[in-house]
Amino acid sequence: MQWILVIPLKPLARAKSRLADTAGDGLRPGLALAFAQDTVAAALACPAVRGVVVVTDDAVAGRELAALGARIVPDEPGAGLNAALAHAAALVRAARPRSAVAALNADLPALRPPELARVLDAAAGFPRAFLPDAAAVGTTLLAAAPGRELRPAFGAGSRARHRASGAVELALDAVDSVRQDVDTGEDLRTALALGVGPRTAAAAARLLIPGQ
């Protein structure tokens, strides 16, 4: 099964506020962009992925991610993360009604294409499925088979909401790079230990990170 991924990205100036103790206001937007660039590049390198759609109103991010091969769509609903994802999924399905669609976080800088392929292959066995994040509280990927609505419920505590919605929780080992999103300095240290993409590595090199 070939998947089209939808990736949400808020304006860079407002992104990753919880990294304030690690990256100042002058560095945080560039770090958020680097996360997204490495996420999109890895996703597009995955053999199970047919295309990537990024939902963002940030002009700089849109230009940089389009250069990598992503399709950029504006956040026309302007009603938050889940509305943006539902909007992007609807656009994908309008063009390709039988597409398999998955929502993926934009902050997976250690993402490895083979691990993403494992997750998507597992998700293909269910109408809807999701992968919890490394903290086992949130969600990094939500997948919907052809003909099924995505029904995203991302945000704090999304693991429980996605499970309650009927999505199957994927219990997979050795897919740490798909689970490791980055919200805090500790998350970033963990991602760096896993091995991040080149853009995040360059951006992180400008930071003073304890333990690195």
N, C-alpha and C positions, 0 to 999 in steps of 0.2 A: 504494500500500500504506500502510495506517495502522499505526503502531507504538505499542506500550506500552513505555515506558522504565522500567527498574529502576535506582535510584540508591542506593548504600550510603552511610551516614554514621555514623561511629563517635561515641561520646559526646563532646560538645564539649570537655570537660575534658582529653581525651586527644588531641584532633585537632591536626594541623599542628605537631607538635613540632619539625620542622626549620625552622620560622619563628622559633625562639627568639632568633636574632640580630637579628630585625626587629621582633617583637612580643613583649612580655613576657607572663607567665602571666595577667595581668589582662585583656589585650586579645586574646589568641589565640583563646579560645572564641568571642568575638563576631565575630572576623574569619572563622573557619571557618563560622559560621552565615551570615554575609553571603555568602560564596562559594556556599553551598548554596542560599540564597534566590534569588540572581541566576541560578544554574544552572537551578533548577526553574522560575522565572518565564519564562526564555527558552525552555526546552524546551516548556512548555505553550503558548507563543505560536507554536510551529512548526506549520505546517499538516499536516505529516506525522505528528504525534504525537497519538494518541488519548487517552493518559493517562500519568500518571507515578506510579510506586509507589516510595516511599522506605522503605528498610529501616533502622531506627534504634531504639535503646533510650533515646535521649535525649528526655526529656519536653518540654523547652523547644523543641528543634529540631522535634520532632513536631508540636507545637502551631503553631509559626510556619509550617511548610511545609504543613500541612493547610489553613491559612488561605489559602494561595496556590492551593489546588486539588489538591494531591497526596494520594494515598492513603498512609497510614502503616501499616506492618506491623512488628511487633517482630522482632528478630533471634533467633528461637527456637532455631536451631541453636547459636548462641553459639560457633561454631567458626572464626571468621575471615571475611575478606572474601569469598572465593569460595563458601564454604558459604552465606553470607548472600544472595549473588546467585542461587545455584541455588535456594534456598528461595523467594525472591521470584518468580523465573521460573516455578517450579512452581505457586505460587498463582495467577499470571496465567493460566497454561495450564489450570488446573483450572476457572477461571471462563470462559475464552475459549480453547478448545482450538486454534483456528485463528489465534490472534494471532501477528503478528510481534513479537518481543521483542528489545530491545537494552539492554545494560548501559551506563550512562554515569557517568563520574566526577562527584563532587559538587563538585569544585573547579575549575570552569570559569567564573570570574566575568565573562569577556569574551564568553561564548557569544552568538552571533547566530543567531536563528531561520532566516534564509535559508541560512546556511552549514550548520547542522544538517540542514536539509531536503536539501541537496545530498549530504551524507554518507549519509543514510538512503536516498535515491533510488538512490545507487550500490550500497549494500549489498543492496538489494532484488533485485539481479541474481544473487545467490549464496546457497547454502544457509547458509553462515556467513561473516562478514566482519568485519574490524576496522580501526580507524584508529590508527596509532601516534601517540604524543605528540610534542610539539615537540622533545624530546631524542632522538627516534628510538630509544628504548630500551624505553619502556613502552607502555601502551595507554590511550586515553581512551574508546573506544567499541568494543563487541563486539556484533554483531548476529546473530540467528538467524531465518531465515525460518519461516513456519508449518510445523509438523510437525518442526522440527529442534531438537535440544537446544542450549542456550546454551553449556554446557561452559566456564565462565569459568576463566581461569588468570592472574588479575591479580596484581600484586606486582612486585618488582624483576625486570627482564628479561622482562616479559610479552610484549613484541613477538615475541621468538624462540619462546616457548612457544605463543602463539596461532598463529603460522605453522606450527610443527611439528604442531599439532593438526589442521591441514587448513583452518583459516580463511583466507580470501583477504585479503591486505593491500590496502587501498584506497589507490591512488596518485592523490591529488587535490590540485590547487593551489587557493589562495585559500580555504582553510578553516582559517585559523590560529586562529580563535576556538574551534574544536572541538578543536584539538590542545593549546592552551595551558593545561595544568593548573598548579596553583600549590603547590609544595612548599617552595620556598626564597625568600629575599628577592629574588634575581635573577629568579625566575619571576614574582613579584608585580610587579616593575618592568616586565617585558615585558608582562604582562597590562594594567597601567595604561596603557602606551603604546598598546595595541590599543584600549582604551576599555572599561572595566568597567561593570557594572550599577550602579544607584543605591545599593544597600545596601553593596556593596563600596567604592564611592567614598567614602561617608560614613565607613565604618570605617577605611579607609586614611588618611583625612584626619587621624585622631588619631595616626598614626604619623609618626616622623621617618625618612624613607626617603632614603638618599643617592642623588643623581641625579634626584630628583623635585622 
